[in-house]
Amino acid sequence: MRIGFVGTGVITEAIVTGLLRAEFTIEEIVVSPRSEARSARLAALSPLVRVASDNQDVVSACDVVFLAVRPQIAEEVVRPLSFTPGTIVASLIATIPIPTLRQWIGADVELSRAVPLPFVAELRGVTVVYPASAVLDRIFGELGTVIDCDTVDEFDAFAVAGGLMGAYFGFAETCAQWLNAADVPADKARAYLAPFFHGLAGSAVAAPEKSFEDLRMEHSTAGGLNEQMHERFRREGGLRALTVAMDAVAERIAKARGRA
Ligand SMILES: NC(=O)c1ccc[n+]([C@@H]2O[C@H](COP(=O)([O-])OP(=O)(O)OC[C@H]3O[C@@H](n4cnc5c(N)ncnc54)[C@H](OP(=O)(O)O)[C@@H]3O)[C@@H](O)[C@H]2O)c1
């Protein structure tokens, strides 16, 4: 399998790093030249990685092509490319729907969208794919787990959830700032909070039979500090603010799909 990337940015680097770490059987990984420093860095990692002469070189050389440029420039990048029918194309480009991509591509390719996350680099990713593709399941399965969506609505809902990364770290940042204001040095606050959140996420992953509500109850002694924290956070509108923010992101995605 020859796997190519049009757009060598943050997410491409994470996927390529993961593929090399997983020792996935690949004939070649071809990355587009931009960003120059990043593509050179990836090529230095392994003889399997080659920097293409241009975007068309990526598309012509590979049987699986990832589109990984930003949405704002996607049309000007994708439209001029000439695809071989039957190529497996995975668009990682946020918000651009399949019918629009098909129009730009203009060839009979096997097209899916996917939302990988940066921790595919550590083989701990969870990647949402629509429509399902056996080849993409294999690739992303090497980099963690895969969730195949049955409908585009399901995929779009997961795209909203995938947008929680900034809010998550914003939450952690606020907790660290609070500790800091309570005279805890920043390095100690970080040393506590990172394993704290990691441990909680690990508990959820280790017990798939338990709902998040089950876990919340289990981690909240009646009348204790955790129960008080959750209840006060809820009463102050913390949970509602999160739902409102998710609705707003969902609306943006729906608009991009021409549904709103
Ligand atoms: N980051 C994530 O966690 C994540 C997760 C899932 C999906 N995505 C999606 O994946 C896409 C890429 O995201 P990213 O975070 O990797 O963005 P990024 O770091 O900004 O990477 C985009 C890359 O595209 C390159 N580029 C610009 N113009 C180009 C052209 N004409 N031809 C080829 N490459 C060109 C840029 O190079 P220069 O630096 O030289 O401009 C840059 O290296 C986005 O659509 C995003 O929505 C990202």
The ligand as an ORCA input file, in Angstrom:
! r2SCAN-3c Opt
* xyz 0 1
  N      -5.182     19.026     14.048
  C      -6.124     18.128     14.321
  O      -6.228     17.594     15.443
  C      -7.082     17.692     13.239
  C      -7.849     16.547     13.473
  C      -8.714     16.096     12.486
  C      -8.836     16.791     11.305
  N      -8.106     17.926     11.104
  C      -8.272     18.615      9.807
  O      -7.127     18.331      9.026
  C      -6.819     19.453      8.222
  C      -5.385     19.865      8.525
  O      -5.304     20.228      9.888
  P      -3.904     20.502     10.603
  O      -4.203     20.719     12.021
  O      -2.944     19.444     10.200
  O      -3.537     21.903      9.917
  P      -2.102     22.544      9.689
  O      -1.158     22.106     10.739
  O      -2.322     24.003      9.443
  O      -1.646     21.851      8.335
  C      -2.100     22.238      7.079
  C      -0.920     22.073      6.142
  O      -1.339     22.372      4.807
  C      -0.220     22.952      4.170
  N      -0.601     23.655      2.962
  C      -0.951     24.959      2.793
  N      -1.196     25.212      1.495
  C      -1.015     24.042      0.843
  C      -1.106     23.667     -0.511
  N      -1.486     24.529     -1.463
  N      -0.844     22.392     -0.841
  C      -0.472     21.481      0.101
  N      -0.354     21.788      1.406
  C      -0.633     23.053      1.768
  C       0.341     23.884      5.210
  O       1.661     24.240      4.857
  P       2.281     25.698      5.227
  O       2.550     25.605      6.708
  O       3.496     25.759      4.383
  O       1.228     26.706      4.892
  C       0.245     23.022      6.456
  O       1.390     22.233      6.637
  C      -7.829     20.548      8.546
  O      -8.839     20.574      7.570
  C      -8.385     20.139      9.879
  O      -9.725     20.519     10.009
  C      -7.204     18.354     12.033
*
